[in-house]
């Protein structure tokens, strides 16, 4: 990745930093080069990622110790490594329009609205455009249609 790149993480990609699955090594490599990148998430990503870990525990695909460690590490990174996009009325309006336009699930539309908002803020200060990092094909297609660059960690075995 180029220096000073902005990476917006969707839950599907963020989880890969903490739980081993397809794309994990690639996601970890992005954080190793963290002096060259800025990381963004929507504030709701905290809830989504913790929920994903908890559901995996319930489904027995994560052991209790792994779950506790993954949650702890993510909460730490969430506080210290990520720029958080706040969910407000304007963002919800934009998300609603995107949900209608692309038939997105609710939180995917919120995530896309947040990514577009972050991208616009970066461009306004002459920073490099943001890249959406997401393993969700429907969201990725909508993001591409809206002009965002997209990277799918599942493309990196």
Backbone torsions as a table, in degrees:
resi	resn	phi	psi	omega
1	UNK	NA	146.2	177.9
2	UNK	-68.9	157.7	177.3
3	UNK	-62.5	146.2	174.9
4	UNK	64.7	27.9	179.7
5	UNK	-81.4	145.8	175.4
6	UNK	-101.2	128.4	-179.0
7	UNK	-119.7	120.8	178.7
8	UNK	-102.0	118.6	-176.0
9	UNK	-97.6	125.1	169.1
10	UNK	-85.1	155.0	-179.8
11	UNK	-47.3	-45.3	-176.2
12	UNK	-57.5	-29.8	178.5
13	UNK	-92.1	-38.4	-178.0
14	UNK	-60.8	-40.4	-178.8
15	UNK	-56.7	-33.0	-175.8
16	UNK	-64.7	-19.8	176.6
17	UNK	-71.6	-23.3	-169.8
18	UNK	-114.7	-17.3	-178.1
19	UNK	-132.5	131.0	-177.0
20	UNK	-71.9	121.4	176.4
21	UNK	-161.4	-178.2	179.0
22	UNK	-56.3	128.8	178.2
23	UNK	93.5	-7.0	-177.3
24	UNK	-59.6	-47.4	-177.6
25	UNK	-59.6	-40.5	179.9
26	UNK	-65.7	-45.3	179.1
27	UNK	-61.4	-44.4	178.7
28	UNK	-59.5	-38.6	179.4
29	UNK	-63.1	-31.3	177.2
30	UNK	-64.2	-40.1	-179.6
31	UNK	-74.9	-28.7	176.7
32	UNK	-65.1	-30.3	178.1
33	UNK	-95.0	31.3	-170.9
34	UNK	-63.0	-21.6	177.0
35	UNK	-70.4	-11.6	179.3
36	UNK	-104.6	0.3	-172.6
37	UNK	-136.7	155.1	169.1
38	UNK	-116.1	135.7	-176.0
39	UNK	-108.9	134.3	-176.9
40	UNK	-125.9	146.7	170.0
41	UNK	-146.0	157.7	167.4
42	UNK	-77.3	145.7	-177.8
43	UNK	-54.6	-33.6	-178.3
44	UNK	-65.5	-15.1	-179.9
45	UNK	-61.0	-30.6	176.0
46	UNK	-56.0	-50.7	180.0
47	UNK	-63.8	-43.2	-177.1
48	UNK	-64.4	-42.5	-178.4
49	UNK	-70.8	-45.3	177.9
50	UNK	-60.5	-40.3	176.7
51	UNK	-61.7	-42.6	179.8
52	UNK	-61.2	-43.4	178.3
53	UNK	-64.4	-44.1	-178.2
54	UNK	-64.5	-40.1	178.5
55	UNK	-66.3	-36.2	177.0
56	UNK	-66.7	-37.2	175.4
57	UNK	-61.9	-47.9	-179.9
58	UNK	-61.4	-38.1	178.6
59	UNK	-82.0	1.3	176.4
60	UNK	66.7	21.9	174.1
61	UNK	-93.2	-5.0	172.1
62	UNK	-132.6	136.3	176.5
63	UNK	-76.1	157.2	179.8
64	UNK	-54.1	-43.7	179.7
65	UNK	-63.8	-42.9	177.9
66	UNK	-61.1	-42.0	-178.9
67	UNK	-63.0	-47.7	179.9
68	UNK	-60.3	-45.2	-179.7
69	UNK	-64.3	-44.8	-179.5
70	UNK	-62.0	-44.2	178.7
71	UNK	-62.7	-44.5	-178.7
72	UNK	-62.7	-46.8	-179.6
73	UNK	-64.4	-41.2	179.9
74	UNK	-66.3	-44.6	179.2
75	UNK	-59.2	-39.9	177.5
76	UNK	-62.0	-50.7	179.8
77	UNK	-63.1	-38.9	180.0
78	UNK	-58.5	-43.0	179.9
79	UNK	-69.7	-36.2	-168.0
80	UNK	-109.2	-27.4	-171.0
81	UNK	-106.1	-21.1	-172.2
82	UNK	-106.1	138.3	164.1
83	UNK	-78.9	128.9	-177.2
84	UNK	-101.9	128.5	174.9
85	UNK	-90.1	123.4	-178.8
86	UNK	-75.9	146.0	176.4
87	UNK	-92.4	116.2	-179.6
88	UNK	-133.1	179.9	-175.1
89	UNK	-61.0	-41.4	179.8
90	UNK	-64.7	-40.4	179.4
91	UNK	-66.1	-39.4	178.4
92	UNK	-64.5	-40.6	176.5
93	UNK	-60.3	-45.1	179.4
94	UNK	-63.9	-42.2	178.7
95	UNK	-61.9	-39.7	178.6
96	UNK	-61.8	-43.9	177.6
97	UNK	-62.0	-41.9	179.4
98	UNK	-67.5	-38.1	177.7
99	UNK	-61.1	-42.8	178.0
100	UNK	-66.7	-45.2	-175.2
101	UNK	-64.8	-39.6	-173.2
102	UNK	-116.4	5.2	-178.1
103	UNK	55.1	43.5	179.2
104	UNK	-82.3	153.7	169.1
105	UNK	-65.3	157.1	-173.5
106	UNK	-54.0	-54.7	-177.3
107	UNK	-70.3	-27.6	174.6
108	UNK	-64.5	-39.9	177.9
109	UNK	-65.2	-40.0	177.1
110	UNK	-63.4	-44.0	179.2
111	UNK	-62.1	-43.3	179.4
112	UNK	-65.0	-42.8	177.5
113	UNK	-60.1	-41.3	178.8
114	UNK	-65.8	-42.7	179.2
115	UNK	-63.4	-42.9	178.5
116	UNK	-63.6	-39.7	178.4
117	UNK	-63.7	-44.9	178.3
118	UNK	-63.9	-40.5	179.3
119	UNK	-62.0	-44.4	179.4
120	UNK	-62.4	-39.3	178.5
121	UNK	-64.9	-40.3	178.2
122	UNK	-64.8	-46.4	-178.6
123	UNK	-62.7	-36.5	-179.5
124	UNK	-61.3	-25.3	179.0
125	UNK	-108.7	21.7	176.8
126	UNK	62.4	27.2	173.7
127	UNK	-85.2	163.8	176.6
128	UNK	-62.3	147.0	176.9
129	UNK	-59.6	152.9	-179.3
130	UNK	-77.1	151.6	174.2
131	UNK	-115.9	127.5	174.9
132	UNK	-81.1	127.4	176.6
133	UNK	-109.1	109.5	-172.2
134	UNK	-152.7	143.0	176.4
135	UNK	-101.6	14.5	-178.3
136	UNK	-101.7	111.6	-174.3
137	UNK	-63.2	-39.6	179.3
138	UNK	-65.4	-45.4	177.4
139	UNK	-62.4	-42.8	-179.3
140	UNK	-61.9	-40.6	178.5
141	UNK	-64.1	-42.8	178.6
142	UNK	-64.9	-41.8	179.5
143	UNK	-62.2	-43.1	178.2
144	UNK	-62.5	-42.7	178.0
145	UNK	-62.0	-29.5	178.4
146	UNK	-86.0	0.6	175.2
147	UNK	95.5	6.8	177.8
148	UNK	-84.7	144.7	168.8
149	UNK	-76.4	145.3	-176.0
150	UNK	-132.5	140.2	169.6
151	UNK	-125.5	128.9	177.1
152	UNK	-103.6	113.8	-178.6
153	UNK	-60.5	-21.7	178.4
154	UNK	-68.8	-13.2	176.5
155	UNK	-80.3	-5.9	-176.9
156	UNK	-116.7	93.4	-178.6
157	UNK	-75.9	NA	NA
